[in-house]
Amino acid sequence: MSLNPKAMIFLAATAEDIRSGGKKYEHAVPSPCMSVCQMDDETALCQGCLRTLEEIGRWGNADDAGRRRIWQAIEARVARYSV
């Protein structure tokens, strides 16, 4: 999988902030979209935000809890693919 190092740093830092309950994300959970929007054939993940097509499709209608679950999955993927 081809990963953008800057995107990985952003995703890791944002996921950590959201998980730690920082006030910055108390009222709204930001979209992880990096405007790359290119799916990786091997992993079926977007190369910019590391979401699946299903997660991308659900994002617009997801409540904060759903969005936080997606960010948890992204954080796990960052850890997996950063090695």
BELRA-V566035 format. One record per residue. N is the residue number from 1. RES is the residue in three letters. PSI is psi in whole degrees, -180 to 180 (NA if undefined). OMEGA is omega in degrees with one decimal (none if undefined). D_FIRST is the distance of its C-alpha to the first C-alpha in whole Angstrom. Layout:
n->N res->RES psi->PSI omega->OMEGA d_first->D_FIRST
n->N res->RES psi->PSI omega->OMEGA d_first->D_FIRST
This chain:
n->1 res->MET psi->133 omega->179.1 d_first->0
n->2 res->SER psi->115 omega->-176.9 d_first->4
n->3 res->LEU psi->139 omega->176.3 d_first->6
n->4 res->ASN psi->119 omega->-177.4 d_first->10
n->5 res->PRO psi->-39 omega->179.5 d_first->12
n->6 res->LYS psi->-39 omega->178.1 d_first->15
n->7 res->ALA psi->-42 omega->-179.8 d_first->13
n->8 res->MET psi->-41 omega->178.6 d_first->12
n->9 res->ILE psi->-45 omega->178.3 d_first->16
n->10 res->PHE psi->-49 omega->-178.2 d_first->17
n->11 res->LEU psi->-43 omega->-179.7 d_first->16
n->12 res->ALA psi->-46 omega->-178.4 d_first->17
n->13 res->ALA psi->-43 omega->-179.6 d_first->20
n->14 res->THR psi->-44 omega->178.5 d_first->21
n->15 res->ALA psi->-42 omega->179.1 d_first->20
n->16 res->GLU psi->-43 omega->178.2 d_first->22
n->17 res->ASP psi->-44 omega->-179.7 d_first->25
n->18 res->ILE psi->-46 omega->-179.7 d_first->25
n->19 res->ARG psi->-38 omega->-176.9 d_first->25
n->20 res->SER psi->-4 omega->174.9 d_first->28
n->21 res->GLY psi->29 omega->178.7 d_first->30
n->22 res->GLY psi->146 omega->-178.8 d_first->31
n->23 res->LYS psi->-24 omega->-179.4 d_first->33
n->24 res->LYS psi->-34 omega->-176.8 d_first->31
n->25 res->TYR psi->24 omega->-177.6 d_first->29
n->26 res->GLU psi->-37 omega->-174.8 d_first->32
n->27 res->HIS psi->-20 omega->-179.2 d_first->33
n->28 res->ALA psi->139 omega->178.3 d_first->30
n->29 res->VAL psi->122 omega->-175.9 d_first->26
n->30 res->PRO psi->154 omega->174.8 d_first->24
n->31 res->SER psi->141 omega->176.9 d_first->22
n->32 res->PRO psi->1 omega->-175.6 d_first->18
n->33 res->CYS psi->131 omega->178.5 d_first->17
n->34 res->MET psi->8 omega->-178.6 d_first->16
n->35 res->SER psi->32 omega->175.2 d_first->17
n->36 res->VAL psi->-49 omega->172.8 d_first->14
n->37 res->CYS psi->52 omega->176.2 d_first->14
n->38 res->GLN psi->120 omega->-177.3 d_first->11
n->39 res->MET psi->139 omega->177.2 d_first->10
n->40 res->ASP psi->125 omega->-177.6 d_first->7
n->41 res->ASP psi->-36 omega->-176.1 d_first->8
n->42 res->GLU psi->-42 omega->-174.6 d_first->7
n->43 res->THR psi->-16 omega->-174.3 d_first->7
n->44 res->ALA psi->29 omega->176.9 d_first->10
n->45 res->LEU psi->149 omega->173.4 d_first->9
n->46 res->CYS psi->135 omega->-178.6 d_first->10
n->47 res->GLN psi->-16 omega->178.9 d_first->8
n->48 res->GLY psi->-49 omega->-172.5 d_first->11
n->49 res->CYS psi->-4 omega->178.7 d_first->13
n->50 res->LEU psi->27 omega->175.1 d_first->10
n->51 res->ARG psi->156 omega->172.5 d_first->13
n->52 res->THR psi->166 omega->176.0 d_first->14
n->53 res->LEU psi->-38 omega->178.2 d_first->16
n->54 res->GLU psi->-46 omega->179.5 d_first->19
n->55 res->GLU psi->-40 omega->177.8 d_first->18
n->56 res->ILE psi->-44 omega->-179.7 d_first->18
n->57 res->GLY psi->-36 omega->-179.3 d_first->21
n->58 res->ARG psi->-23 omega->-169.9 d_first->23
n->59 res->TRP psi->-48 omega->-174.7 d_first->23
n->60 res->GLY psi->-30 omega->-179.4 d_first->26
n->61 res->ASN psi->0 omega->-176.7 d_first->28
n->62 res->ALA psi->143 omega->173.2 d_first->27
n->63 res->ASP psi->178 omega->-178.2 d_first->30
n->64 res->ASP psi->-40 omega->-179.6 d_first->29
n->65 res->ALA psi->-42 omega->177.8 d_first->28
n->66 res->GLY psi->-40 omega->178.5 d_first->26
n->67 res->ARG psi->-37 omega->177.5 d_first->24
n->68 res->ARG psi->-36 omega->176.0 d_first->24
n->69 res->ARG psi->-40 omega->177.4 d_first->23
n->70 res->ILE psi->-43 omega->177.5 d_first->20
n->71 res->TRP psi->-35 omega->176.4 d_first->19
n->72 res->GLN psi->-41 omega->178.6 d_first->20
n->73 res->ALA psi->-40 omega->178.1 d_first->17
n->74 res->ILE psi->-44 omega->-179.9 d_first->15
n->75 res->GLU psi->-41 omega->177.9 d_first->16
n->76 res->ALA psi->-39 omega->179.3 d_first->15
n->77 res->ARG psi->-38 omega->176.3 d_first->12
n->78 res->VAL psi->-46 omega->179.6 d_first->12
n->79 res->ALA psi->-42 omega->-178.0 d_first->14
n->80 res->ARG psi->-44 omega->-173.5 d_first->11
n->81 res->TYR psi->-5 omega->178.8 d_first->8
n->82 res->SER psi->-15 omega->-175.2 d_first->10
n->83 res->VAL psi->NA omega->none d_first->12
